[in-house]
């Protein structure tokens, strides 16, 4: 009986720690979404719907810093075909490798976009083309 009680106490303790981590994480504020969910919605608005300006209003933090030289998809316009190849999320940072078709006056290409997210908002963006 004693090992059973020890196991139950261990499970309850571990569950309590996990719940505390989730409820105090950086994504519990803001949109209440994980960085991956935020970026999925942001990219759908920006590329699939052509609503880059509205996506920026919804998800960019005050003081947002754009480190990329050019972002033609940042404004509104025709939808842009894109294909996400890989997404890597670590804490509040997310890297997305994707192909974007030509459009809105810019050539298409393969890109690696890196975003920093704080409290449900995008604070920084970097881009590498290859």
C-alpha positions in Angstrom: 0.0 0.0 0.0 2.9 2.4 0.8 4.4 2.2 -2.7 0.9 3.0 -4.2 0.6 6.1 -2.0 4.0 7.3 -3.0 3.2 6.8 -6.7 -0.1 8.7 -6.4 1.6 11.6 -4.5 4.4 11.7 -7.1 1.8 11.9 -10.0 -0.2 14.6 -8.2 3.0 16.6 -7.5 4.2 16.3 -11.1 0.8 17.3 -12.5 0.7 20.3 -10.2 4.1 21.5 -11.5 3.1 21.0 -15.1 -0.1 23.0 -14.5 1.8 25.8 -12.8 4.2 26.0 -15.8 1.4 26.2 -18.3 -0.6 28.8 -16.3 2.5 31.1 -15.8 4.0 30.7 -19.3 4.4 33.7 -21.6 1.6 32.5 -23.9 -1.0 32.4 -21.1 -1.5 36.2 -21.7 -2.3 37.8 -25.0 -4.1 35.6 -27.5 -3.9 32.5 -25.2 -2.3 30.6 -28.1 1.1 28.8 -28.4 3.7 30.4 -30.7 2.9 27.7 -33.4 -0.8 28.6 -33.3 -0.1 32.3 -33.5 2.1 31.9 -36.5 -0.3 29.5 -38.3 -3.1 32.1 -38.0 -0.7 35.0 -38.9 0.5 33.2 -42.0 -3.0 32.2 -43.1 -4.1 35.9 -42.8 -0.9 37.2 -44.5 -0.5 34.7 -47.4 -3.8 32.8 -47.9 -6.1 35.8 -47.5 -3.8 38.6 -48.5 -4.5 40.5 -45.3 -0.9 41.3 -44.2 -1.8 44.7 -42.7 -4.7 43.2 -40.6 -2.4 40.3 -39.5 0.2 42.9 -38.4 -2.5 44.9 -36.5 -3.7 41.7 -34.8 -0.3 40.1 -33.9 2.5 42.6 -34.0 3.5 44.0 -30.6 4.0 47.7 -30.0 7.6 48.3 -30.8 7.7 45.4 -33.3 11.1 45.3 -35.0 11.4 44.1 -38.6 15.0 42.9 -39.1 14.3 41.8 -42.7 15.3 44.1 -45.6 12.1 43.7 -47.5 8.7 42.2 -46.7 6.3 42.7 -49.7 3.7 40.4 -48.1 3.4 42.7 -45.1 0.8 44.8 -46.8 -2.6 43.8 -48.2 -2.9 42.4 -51.7 -3.6 39.3 -53.7 -3.2 36.1 -51.8 0.3 34.5 -52.1 0.7 30.8 -52.6 3.1 29.4 -50.0 4.1 26.1 -48.7 5.5 25.5 -45.2 8.3 22.9 -45.3 9.3 22.9 -41.6 8.4 24.6 -38.4 10.7 24.5 -35.3 9.5 26.1 -32.0 11.7 26.6 -29.0 10.1 28.4 -26.1 8.8 31.7 -27.4 10.8 31.6 -30.6 9.7 29.9 -33.8 11.5 29.3 -37.1 9.5 28.6 -40.3 11.0 27.4 -43.6 8.7 28.0 -46.5 8.4 28.7 -50.2 6.5 31.7 -51.3 5.3 32.3 -54.9 6.1 35.5 -56.7 3.5 38.3 -56.3 2.8 41.8 -55.0 5.8 43.1 -57.0 8.4 40.7 -55.5 10.0 37.5 -56.7 9.2 34.3 -54.9 11.7 32.2 -53.1 12.7 29.9 -50.3 12.8 31.6 -46.9 13.6 30.9 -43.3 11.6 33.3 -41.1 12.4 33.5 -37.4 9.9 35.2 -35.0 10.1 36.1 -31.3 6.8 36.1 -29.5 6.0 37.7 -26.2 2.6 37.6 -24.5 0.8 36.5 -27.6 2.4 39.2 -29.9 5.2 39.1 -32.4 8.0 41.3 -31.2 10.8 40.6 -33.8 11.1 39.1 -37.2 14.3 38.0 -39.1 14.4 36.5 -42.6 17.1 34.6 -44.6 16.5 33.8 -48.3 18.1 30.8 -50.0 
